[in-house]
Amino acid sequence: MFKSLRFGWWLTKAFLSRHGKTIFWAIGLSIFSALIILKSLPKILSVLRPIRRTSTIALVGKVHTNELPAEILNKLSSGLTLIDESGRAIPGLAKSWTVSDDGKSYIFTLNKTKVWHDGAIITSRDVNIAIDHVTTEILDDSSIKFILEEPYAPFPTVLAKPLFKNRLTGTGESRLKKLNLNGEFVDSISIQNGSLTEIFKFYSSSADAITALKLGEVNEIRNLVSVDDIPKWSQVEIIPEKHSDRYLAVLFNTQDKFLGEKSVRQALSYAIQDKPQDEDRVISPISKLSWGYNPHVKPYDFDIHQAKDLLKSLPAETDLAQLEITTFLPYLSDAEKIAADWAELGIKTSIKVTLVLPQEFQVLISGQIIPPDPDQYIFWHSTQSTNLSKYTNPKVDKLLEDGRKTLDENKRQEIYRDFQRFLLEDPPAVFIRDITTYAVRRK
C-alpha cells in the first residue's frame, strides 16, 4: 500500500512538473472569465429583456375625447378600410367589399382574424358608424350593408376612420394606457406599444409647448408650422416633415370687383416669384401622389412679362386697384413676399393677420389638407359654403358632380384630369407648395 501511495505521488509530481504552468494559466483564465461575465451580467440581461422607453410629446391645440388627432387614433385602431399612398381604399378591418351596379349599396365583409384589444373577435354589431344619408344593415356576424341615397364613389375612403369598441378600445398595435381630462378637454393621453409608452400632452399654443420643452415637461414637440421661436440649443434637433397631402395656396375672392376678372387672377398668379422649382412645387389641388392627379395643367410659373401683358389688356381703372391679403401668422412671411411681388405690378397690397378663418376676404393665403380621394366637390362646387373663393364655373360644377357618381376608376380619372385643367385655366387660386411641419426633439 505504501508503495502504491509513493508511486501515485511520483506520478502526480511528474505530471505537475510537466503541465503545471498550463494548468495554472487555465485556472487563472477561467477565474478571470468568470469575473468578466459576472461584471457584464446586468448589461447582458438588459439586452435580453425589453427596454422600457417613455416618450413625452407636445401637441398644440385643445381637443375633446372625440376629436383626438389622427396621429393618435391611427395607432390605436383601424377603420373598415385603409388608405394607400395613392389615395385608394384598401382592406382594413374588412377583408373585402362589393358595390351594387347603381352605386347605392355596399356590402363589407369583416376579417375574422381581427380582434379588439380585449381579445374579443370583431363582429358586425361592433361596427357603430353613423353617416348622414346612409342606412346601415347588419346581414350576419361578419357582413354589413350600407345603403346610400345617391351614388358616391369615394364612399370606401370614408370608412377609413378608426373604429373603437368602447372608451378607445381598438385594434391597433398601440393600446390606451391612461387618459387625463382638464374639464371637458383632453390634458394628456398615454398609449403603449410593447415596451414603448408615448405620452401626448396638449397645449393651447406653440409658445406654451416650447416653454414645456424648456422646462423638461416634454422631450418633443410635433406638427409645428414654424420653428422661428425655437431656441438655438445644441441639444435640440429640428426634424422637417414634408406633407404631400397638404398645400399652401393663395385663394382669390372671385366675387370681388377686381378679382372677378379672370385675366387679373392669372396675372397675379404669374407674378408670384417664390414658387419652388423642385418636388415641393404644387400646381393643382389634388395630391401629386393621387391616381387622379393631372401633371399637365397650367402651372403659372413666375413670368412677370406675361403678368404685365395681361394687366395691360384690362380697363384703365384697374390701375387704381388695391388688394388686402388675409393670412395666418405662420404664413406671414409668404404674404409679405407676395405683396412685394404684386407691388412690382403697380398694385398696392396690404396684409392682415387673423386667428380665425375669415368669412370675407379679397385674398386669403392659407394651408389646406387634401382629401385622399380626388373628389373636390366641397371646395370648388358653386353650391358649397366651403367654397371659400366663391367660385362659379358651370363646367367645373358638372365635372365635380359626375366625378363622385362615376364608379369606374378610369372614367373618374379622365373626369378629374379635366376638372384640374379647367380649374387652372380659370384660376380661383394659385397653388404654391407642399406644407412642411417640424418636430423639435431633445437629442
C-alpha positions, 0 to 999 in steps of 0.5 A, a space after each residue: 500500500 505504501 508503495 502504491 501511495 509513493 508511486 501515485 505521488 511520483 506520478 502526480 509530481 511528474 505530471 505537475 512538473 510537466 503541465 503545471 504552468 498550463 494548468 495554472 494559466 487555465 485556472 487563472 483564465 477561467 477565474 478571470 472569465 468568470 469575473 468578466 461575465 459576472 461584471 457584464 451580467 446586468 448589461 447582458 440581461 438588459 439586452 435580453 429583456 425589453 427596454 422600457 422607453 417613455 416618450 413625452 410629446 407636445 401637441 398644440 391645440 385643445 381637443 375633446 375625447 372625440 376629436 383626438 388627432 389622427 396621429 393618435 387614433 391611427 395607432 390605436 385602431 383601424 377603420 373598415 378600410 385603409 388608405 394607400 399612398 395613392 389615395 385608394 381604399 384598401 382592406 382594413 378591418 374588412 377583408 373585402 367589399 362589393 358595390 351594387 351596379 347603381 352605386 347605392 349599396 355596399 356590402 363589407 365583409 369583416 376579417 375574422 382574424 381581427 380582434 379588439 384589444 380585449 381579445 374579443 373577435 370583431 363582429 358586425 354589431 361592433 361596427 357603430 358608424 353613423 353617416 348622414 344619408 346612409 342606412 346601415 344593415 347588419 346581414 350576419 356576424 361578419 357582413 354589413 350593408 350600407 345603403 346610400 341615397 345617391 351614388 358616391 364613389 369615394 364612399 370606401 375612403 370614408 370608412 377609413 376612420 378608426 373604429 373603437 369598441 368602447 372608451 378607445 378600445 381598438 385594434 391597433 398595435 398601440 393600446 390606451 394606457 391612461 387618459 387625463 381630462 382638464 374639464 371637458 378637454 383632453 390634458 394628456 393621453 398615454 398609449 403603449 406599444 410593447 415596451 414603448 409608452 408615448 405620452 401626448 400632452 396638449 397645449 393651447 399654443 406653440 409658445 406654451 409647448 416650447 416653454 414645456 420643452 424648456 422646462 423638461 415637461 416634454 422631450 418633443 414637440 410635433 406638427 409645428 408650422 414654424 420653428 422661428 421661436 425655437 431656441 438655438 440649443 445644441 441639444 435640440 434637433 429640428 426634424 422637417 416633415 414634408 406633407 404631400 397631402 397638404 398645400 399652401 395656396 393663395 385663394 382669390 375672392 372671385 366675387 370681388 370687383 377686381 378679382 372677378 376678372 379672370 385675366 387679373 387672377 392669372 396675372 397675379 398668379 404669374 407674378 408670384 416669384 417664390 414658387 419652388 422649382 423642385 418636388 415641393 412645387 404644387 400646381 393643382 389641388 389634388 395630391 401629386 401622389 393621387 391616381 387622379 392627379 393631372 401633371 399637365 395643367 397650367 402651372 403659372 410659373 413666375 413670368 412677370 412679362 406675361 403678368 404685365 401683358 395681361 394687366 395691360 389688356 384690362 380697363 384703365 381703372 384697374 390701375 387704381 386697384 388695391 388688394 388686402 391679403 388675409 393670412 395666418 401668422 405662420 404664413 406671414 412671411 409668404 404674404 409679405 413676399 407676395 405683396 412685394 411681388 404684386 407691388 412690382 405690378 403697380 398694385 398696392 397690397 396690404 396684409 392682415 393677420 387673423 386667428 380665425 378663418 375669415 368669412 370675407 376676404 379679397 385674398 386669403 393665403 392659407 394651408 389646406 389638407 387634401 382629401 385622399 380621394 380626388 373628389 373636390 366637390 366641397 371646395 370648388 362646387 358653386 353650391 358649397 359654403 366651403 367654397 371659400 373663393 366663391 367660385 362659379 364655373 358651370 363646367 367645373 360644377 358638372 365635372 365635380 358632380 359626375 366625378 363622385 357618381 362615376 364608379 369606374 376608376 378610369 372614367 373618374 380619372 379622365 373626369 378629374 384630369 379635366 376638372 384640374 385643367 379647367 380649374 387652372 385655366 380659370 384660376 380661383 387660386 394659385 397653388 404654391 407648395 407642399 406644407 412642411 411641419 417640424 418636430 423639435 426633439 431633445 437629442 
